[in-house]
Amino acid sequence: MGAQQAGAQTLEWATSYNGIPASALEEMEGVVVDDSGNVFATGLSGNGTGSAIRTMKLSPSGTIQWNHVDSKSSLCGGMWGRTPLAQDATGNLIVVGAEFTSDSSSWNPLLLKYSPSGTTLLRNVYDFGPAASFDAVALDATGIYVVAHNNPNDGNPHVVQTLKLGAAGDILWNNSFTPGTFWGTRAGIVVTRYGVYTAAGGKATMRDLTNGAVLWEKDMTMSNGGSPLAADGTGNIYLASFQNGVTKYAPAGTALQVFNAISSPPSDLDVDTAGNVYITGSTVSSKSGSDILTQKYGPTGNLVWSATYGKSGQYSDAGIAITLRGGYVYVGASRYNKNLDMCTLKYRAGN
């Protein structure tokens, strides 16, 4: 099944990858693009002994250039957050997730750094207590920002943490809270010149870049307790609440605009310099299954175009991550082949 589009939308290519021979879930959970149009993507796959983080580079035309799977059983942070992958100013890739303990009874936060050629530069595992993971990551010139959580398994509390790390993965500050109600473990993070913003544990929070102090926070109903986040060039923040589509906030937390036409919470979102909002997720599941859904909304909230991609039939194809670069929209997804494979799509952003 190809792309169905309205307006100027065009699907440039779709690349799938199967890393687990047997029927299993695989998904692309984070996508970034460099100045030359090379695509780097990461997600959940397998390493022959269990689930593991797989990261790859694709050429501007969608050909896989290199493919690296983590050596130990691990989980990609995109299973909970929506931005488990970021690229620094020198092109190095930062990937976050969790590593299983030796008996697979729990897992610990994991930070990976790869060079643009796929060489492992850093692999740090942290001890934050039972069932802890790094969920989403953002970068600025001064450090690595991560939102993390402890999963409330076996009576352990649900703890949401925000950290700033140095270039070697050293902890510069770490602030946390324990939600009074467990809403779910979804999390999002974005950093601007004004501060670092997170959406997790039923709270949207802005923190100081230098020490992590809370500058403002809002109790908010969000799907599974959190939301993907995006920021425009002036520092406004875009967040998906549970029933109100996408809301645009000023840096100080004042609501500026609600995109009501976005009727269901997106899996991920991004915004361009003109204020257009791009989302990905899934079409409404039915007897015919669901497809990867990608949409563009104008600055006033009007739907500019909508595209679907997936396999015909009763299959659950899903869009998971989205990013914009150089007039193109890149989507990380899970697509049915003989099982659910890692999938990356490239669309023209259109008019």
Residue pairs with C-beta under 8 A, 6 or more apart in sequence:
1 291
1 308
1 309
1 310
1 311
1 312
2 11
2 309
3 9
3 10
3 11
3 307
3 308
3 309
3 347
4 306
4 307
4 308
5 11
5 305
5 306
5 307
6 305
6 306
7 304
7 305
7 350
7 351
8 305
8 348
8 350
8 351
9 296
9 305
9 306
9 307
9 347
9 348
9 350
10 347
10 348
10 350
11 307
11 309
11 345
11 346
11 347
12 62
12 328
12 346
12 347
12 348
13 61
13 62
13 345
13 346
14 62
14 309
14 335
14 343
14 344
14 345
14 346
15 58
15 62
15 63
15 64
15 343
15 344
16 335
16 337
16 341
16 342
16 343
17 26
17 45
17 54
17 56
17 64
17 67
17 341
17 342
17 343
18 26
18 337
18 338
18 339
18 341
18 342
19 26
19 45
19 46
19 47
19 54
19 69
19 342
20 26
20 45
20 46
20 339
22 339
23 338
23 339
24 46
24 339
24 340
25 44
25 334
25 339
25 340
26 43
26 44
26 45
26 46
26 334
26 339
26 340
26 341
26 342
27 43
27 44
27 78
27 318
27 320
27 332
27 333
27 334
27 340
27 342
27 343
28 41
28 42
28 43
28 320
28 321
28 332
28 333
28 334
28 342
28 343
28 344
29 42
29 43
29 44
29 76
29 77
29 78
29 79
29 82
29 84
29 85
29 320
29 321
29 332
30 41
30 42
30 43
30 76
30 78
30 82
30 83
30 84
30 85
30 95
30 321
30 332
31 39
31 40
31 41
31 85
31 321
31 322
31 323
31 330
31 331
31 332
31 344
32 39
32 40
32 41
32 85
32 86
32 87
32 93
32 323
33 39
33 40
33 323
33 325
33 326
33 328
33 330
34 40
34 87
34 91
34 116
35 326
36 60
37 60
37 325
37 326
37 328
38 57
38 58
38 59
38 60
38 65
38 116
39 57
39 58
39 59
39 60
39 62
39 330
39 344
39 346
40 55
40 56
40 57
40 58
40 85
40 87
40 93
40 116
41 55
41 56
41 58
41 85
41 332
41 342
41 344
42 53
42 54
42 55
42 56
42 76
42 78
42 84
42 85
42 93
42 95
43 53
43 54
43 76
43 78
43 84
43 320
43 332
43 342
44 51
44 52
44 53
44 54
44 75
44 76
44 78
44 79
44 342
45 51
45 52
45 53
45 54
45 69
45 342
46 52
46 54
46 69
47 54
47 69
47 70
47 71
47 72
47 73
49 73
50 73
50 100
50 104
51 73
51 74
51 75
52 69
52 70
52 71
52 72
52 73
52 74
53 69
53 70
53 74
53 75
53 76
53 95
53 97
53 110
53 112
54 67
54 68
54 69
54 70
54 342
55 67
55 68
55 69
55 85
55 93
55 95
55 112
55 114
55 118
56 64
56 65
56 66
56 67
56 68
57 64
57 65
57 66
57 67
57 116
57 118
58 64
58 65
58 344
59 65
62 344
62 346
66 117
66 118
67 118
68 114
68 118
68 120
70 99
70 110
70 112
72 99
72 100
73 99
73 100
73 104
74 97
74 98
74 99
74 100
74 107
74 110
75 97
75 98
75 100
75 107
75 133
76 84
76 95
76 97
77 84
77 95
77 96
77 97
77 98
77 133
77 134
77 135
77 136
77 137
78 84
78 85
78 97
78 135
78 136
78 320
78 321
78 332
79 97
80 133
80 135
80 136
80 149
80 185
80 186
80 187
80 226
81 96
81 135
81 136
81 137
81 147
81 186
81 187
81 188
81 189
81 200
81 226
82 136
82 186
82 187
82 188
82 228
82 267
82 268
82 320
82 321
83 136
83 137
83 138
83 188
83 189
83 190
83 228
83 229
83 268
83 321
84 95
84 96
84 97
84 134
84 135
84 136
84 137
85 93
85 94
85 95
85 96
85 137
85 321
86 93
86 94
86 137
86 138
86 139
86 144
87 93
87 94
87 139
88 94
88 139
89 141
91 115
91 116
92 113
92 114
92 115
92 116
92 121
93 112
93 113
93 114
93 115
93 116
94 111
94 112
94 113
94 137
94 139
94 144
95 111
95 112
95 113
95 114
95 137
96 109
96 110
96 111
96 112
96 134
96 135
96 136
96 137
96 146
97 109
97 110
97 112
97 133
97 134
98 107
98 108
98 109
98 110
98 132
98 133
98 134
99 107
99 108
99 110
99 125
100 106
100 107
101 107
101 108
106 130
106 131
106 153
107 131
107 132
107 133
108 125
108 126
108 127
108 128
108 132
108 133
109 125
109 126
109 128
109 132
109 133
109 134
109 146
109 148
110 123
110 124
110 125
110 126
110 133
110 134
111 122
111 123
111 124
111 126
111 134
111 144
111 146
111 165
111 169
112 120
112 122
112 123
113 120
113 121
113 122
113 123
113 169
114 120
114 121
115 121
122 168
122 169
124 169
126 132
126 134
126 171
128 148
128 150
128 159
128 161
129 150
129 156
129 159
130 150
130 151
130 153
130 154
130 156
131 150
131 151
131 152
131 153
131 156
132 148
132 149
132 150
132 151
132 159
133 148
133 149
133 151
134 146
134 147
134 148
135 146
135 147
135 148
135 149
135 185
135 187
135 200
136 146
136 147
136 187
136 188
136 189
137 144
137 145
137 146
137 189
138 144
138 145
138 189
138 190
138 191
138 196
139 145
139 191
140 191
140 193
140 209
142 164
142 209
143 164
143 165
143 166
143 167
143 172
144 164
144 165
144 166
144 167
144 169
145 162
145 163
145 164
145 165
145 189
145 191
145 196
146 162
146 163
146 164
146 165
146 189
147 160
147 161
147 162
147 163
147 187
147 188
147 189
147 198
147 200
148 160
148 161
148 162
148 163
148 187
149 158
149 159
149 160
149 161
149 185
149 187
149 200
149 201
150 156
150 157
150 158
150 159
150 161
151 158
151 185
152 158
152 182
157 178
158 178
158 179
158 182
158 185
158 201
159 176
159 177
159 178
160 176
160 177
160 178
160 179
160 187
160 198
160 200
160 201
160 203
161 174
161 175
161 176
162 174
162 175
162 176
162 189
162 196
162 198
162 205
162 207
162 212
163 171
163 172
163 173
163 174
163 175
163 212
164 171
164 172
164 173
164 174
164 196
164 209
164 212
165 171
165 172
166 172
173 211
173 212
174 212
175 207
175 212
175 213
175 214
177 201
177 203
179 201
179 202
179 203
179 225
181 202
182 225
183 201
183 202
183 221
183 222
183 224
183 225
183 226
184 223
184 224
184 225
184 226
185 200
185 224
185 225
185 226
186 200
186 222
186 223
186 224
186 225
186 226
186 227
187 198
187 199
187 200
187 201
187 225
187 226
188 198
188 199
188 200
188 226
188 227
188 228
188 229
188 239
189 196
189 197
189 198
189 199
189 229
190 196
190 197
190 229
190 230
190 231
190 237
191 197
191 209
191 231
192 231
192 235
192 237
192 251
193 235
194 206
194 235
194 251
195 206
195 207
195 208
195 209
195 215
195 251
196 206
196 207
196 209
196 212
197 204
197 205
197 206
197 207
197 229
197 231
197 237
198 204
198 205
198 207
198 229
199 205
199 220
199 222
199 226
199 227
199 228
199 229
199 239
200 225
200 226
201 225
201 226
202 219
202 220
202 221
202 222
202 225
203 217
203 218
203 219
203 220
204 217
204 218
204 220
204 222
204 227
204 239
204 249
204 253
205 214
205 216
205 217
205 218
206 214
206 215
206 216
206 217
206 251
206 253
207 213
207 214
207 215
208 215
216 252
216 253
218 253
220 227
220 239
220 241
221 241
221 242
221 243
222 239
222 240
222 241
222 242
222 265
223 240
223 242
223 265
227 239
227 240
227 241
227 265
228 239
228 240
228 266
228 267
228 268
228 269
229 237
229 238
229 239
229 269
230 237
230 238
230 269
230 270
230 271
230 277
231 237
231 238
231 271
232 238
232 271
232 272
232 273
232 275
233 273
235 251
236 248
236 249
236 250
236 251
236 256
237 248
237 249
237 250
237 251
238 246
238 247
238 248
238 249
238 269
238 271
238 277
239 246
239 247
239 249
240 246
240 247
240 262
240 265
240 266
240 269
241 247
241 265
242 265
244 258
244 260
245 258
245 259
245 260
245 261
245 262
245 263
246 258
246 259
246 262
246 266
246 269
246 277
246 279
246 297
247 255
247 257
247 258
247 259
248 255
248 256
248 257
248 258
248 259
249 255
249 256
250 256
257 301
258 301
259 277
259 297
259 301
260 301
261 297
261 301
261 302
261 303
262 277
262 279
262 295
262 297
264 281
264 284
265 281
266 279
266 280
266 281
267 279
267 280
267 281
267 282
267 318
267 319
267 320
267 321
268 279
268 280
268 281
268 319
268 320
268 321
268 322
269 277
269 278
269 279
269 280
269 322
270 277
270 278
270 322
270 323
270 324
270 329
271 277
271 278
271 324
272 278
272 324
272 349
274 299
275 298
275 299
276 296
276 297
276 298
276 299
276 304
276 349
277 296
277 297
278 294
278 295
278 296
278 297
278 322
278 324
278 329
278 349
279 293
279 294
279 295
279 297
279 322
280 292
280 293
280 294
280 295
280 319
280 320
280 321
280 322
280 331
280 333
281 293
281 318
281 319
282 290
282 291
282 292
282 293
282 316
282 317
282 318
282 319
283 290
283 291
283 293
283 308
284 290
285 316
287 314
288 313
288 314
289 310
289 311
289 313
289 314
289 315
289 316
289 317
290 310
290 315
290 316
290 317
290 318
291 308
291 309
291 310
291 317
292 308
292 309
292 310
292 317
292 318
292 319
292 331
292 333
292 335
292 343
292 345
293 306
293 307
293 308
293 319
294 306
294 307
294 308
294 309
294 319
294 322
294 329
294 331
294 345
294 347
295 303
295 304
295 305
295 306
295 307
296 303
296 304
296 305
296 306
296 329
296 349
296 350
297 303
297 304
298 304
304 350
304 351
305 350
307 347
309 317
309 333
309 335
309 345
310 317
310 335
310 336
311 317
311 335
311 336
311 337
313 336
315 336
316 334
316 336
316 340
317 333
317 334
317 335
317 336
317 340
317 343
318 333
318 334
319 331
319 332
319 333
320 331
320 332
320 333
320 334
321 331
321 332
321 333
322 329
322 330
322 331
322 332
323 329
323 330
324 330
324 349
327 348
327 349
328 346
328 347
328 348
328 349
329 346
329 347
329 348
329 349
330 344
330 345
330 346
330 347
331 344
331 345
331 346
331 347
332 342
332 343
332 344
333 343
333 344
333 345
334 340
334 341
334 342
334 343
335 341
335 343
